Amino acid sequence: MIGYVECEFRIFEARSLKDKRAVLQRSMTRLKQKYNVSVAEIGHQDMWQRTKLAVVTVASSQHAAERELENTLKFLDSFPEWERLETIFEWL
């Protein structure tokens, strides 16, 4: 089962694309190290206070994939630099 989630975030303290990239790089690196997921920025790449991330995981069942993605979202929500605005789940 492949689990896919798109998340849109608002980055509060970013004053430039450089600030945004620093937050993204730190968050995405920690996420990849801690969970069995792939992550990439897929939207709002030219805006310095918004971003859209795609997170994908592969598991033996939908329940396992869902649990991994839920843990991933909790981890992303723990960063004080941003706020999650929108979340879309898909199962393949």
Sequence and secondary structure as in RCSB ss.txt:
>XXXX:A:sequence
MIGYVECEFRIFEARSLKDKRAVLQRSMTRLKQKYNVSVAEIGHQDMWQRTKLAVVTVASSQHAAERELENTLKF
LDSFPEWERLETIFEWL
>XXXX:A:secstr
 EEEEEEEEEESS  SHHHHHHHHHHHHHHHHHHSS EEEEEE TT SSEEEEEEEEE SSHHHHHHHHHHHHHH
HHT TTEEEEEEEEEE 
